[in-house]
Amino acid sequence: MTRESTTAVSDQALRDTHRELFVRMLGHLGRKEFDSFQACLSEDVVQEWPYLPVPNMPSRLVGSLALRTLIEAGTAPFEPYAYDIHTIHPMLDPNVLIAEYSSNSFYHPTQQPYANQYLSIVRFAGGKICYWREYVNPLIIKEALLDDFNKPVDGVYNAADLQR
């Protein structure tokens, strides 16, 4: 086996491992298994939302605990999410993937169904997710949340703590 083919095999194994980790993480997140979700993330994970899911929330978080805190609070009034992964695009760099997926849930306060589509760019290091940029349609979220959409998120968690 040549050096190039050995590298290609090890790169593919790494891509497969990262794909499985992403699928597992999203499953834990959807089922609100927050300890297991957090275990998939590096301690210094960076999460970015170019289009804020709701106003008044940070567009960037650093740290697995900060991300868990935000997501746990934000998903509390929802049924667990049923995520459906449509496509995972492997990249030339085996430590990066792009995923397209959707969710189905239910927002209890307004008795509204919730379904959205996502595109994520994910990076891995040390067997964990270290970067997650998620594109989500905030108009769909606004439609489900109705009057709750513009409520400050500070009532649920301390936004200053999430900036650290």
N, C-alpha and C positions, 0 to 999 in steps of 0.2 A: 504494500500500500504506500502510495506517495505521501509526502508531507501535506500537499494540498488536499488530497482526499481524506487524510486523517483529520485535518482542520475542518473540512466540510462536515464530516460525521460528528465531530465534537460540537460544532456550531449548531447543527440540527438538534442534537440532544439537548443543548442549552435552550434552544427555542421551544422545544417540546416541554421542558421543565417549566419555563416561564409561562407558557400558555396554560399549563395545568394549574400553576399558582394563581394566575389571574382568574380562571374559571372558579377555582375553589374560593378565592377571596370574594368574588361577586356572589357566590352562593351563600357564604356566611353573612354577607351584608344583607342580602335579600331576606334571609331568615331571621335577621336581627340577632345573630350570634356574635355579639360585639367583641368578646374576648378572642374568639377565633379569627374574626375579621382583622383586629389589631395585630395579631400574631403574624399576619401575612405582610405587614408593613415594616419598613426599617424605622428605627426610632426617630430618625431625622427626615422622614418622608416629606416631600413637597407636594401639595395638592393645589392645583390652579383651576379656576373657572373663568375662561375668557368672557363668558356671558353669565352673569350672576344668576343662580337659580332663584333667589329672592333678593330684593333690595336690602341694603343695610347689613350685608354680611361681607366678610373679607373675601377678596378675589384670590387670595393666596394664603395658605396655611402651611406652617412648618411643624412637624412633629406628629407622631402617631397618636398620642393622647389628645392633642388639639383636634385632629381630624375625627377621631372617634367621638369626642365630646360634641362636636358640631353635628355630625351625622346622627348620632344617637338621639340628640335633642330634636333635630329636624325631622326625623322619621317617626318619632313617638306617636303622633296622631294618625299615622297611616297604618293600614294593614301591612303585614310583611309584603315585600316586593317579590313578584314573580319576574325574574330577569330571564330574557331569552337572548342568547348570543347568536347573532346572525353570521358574522364573519370575524375572524381574527387574521389580520394581515401580518405575515412574518416580514421582518425587515432584514436588510443585509447585515446590520448589526444584530447579533443574536440576543443582545440585552435590551432590545426595544421591540414593542409590538404596537399595532394600531387595532383597536377593537370597535366593532359596530354592534350595538345591542339595544334592546328595548325593555321597558318595564310595564307591569300592570299592577295596580294597587287600588286602594280606596281611602279617601280622606274623610275621616269620621266627623270632624266638626261641621263640615258643610254637606256631608252625605253625598259627595261627588266621587265618581270613579276617577282614577288617575292613571294615565299611560303616557309614556314619553319615549323618545329615541335619543340615543347617546352615541358619541364618537369619542374615544379616549386614546390618548397617546400615553404609553406606559413604559417606564424604564425600570430595570432591575439591577441590583447590586447585592452581592453577598447572600443570594437566595431569598431576597425580599423585594417588595415593590418600594422603590426609592423616589419615584416621580410619577405623578398621575395628573394629567391635564384632561379635564372632562368638558366636552361641549354638550350642552343640554339646551332645550328650547324653553326659556323662561315664560313664554306666553302660554304654553300648555300648563305650566305650574300655576300661573296667575288665574287661569280659567278654573282650575280645580279648587284653589284656595279662596277665591273670591275676595271678600273683605279682609281675610287674614293675610293676604299677600304683602301688604305694606306695613304690617305690624313689625316693630323692631325686634330683631333676634336677640337683643340684649336681655330681654325678659326671660330667656331660656338659659342662657349662659353668659359669662362675662367675656365680651368680645376682646377686651384688652388682653386677657389670658391667652386667647387664641393667636394673637399677633406675635407671641414670643417664640 
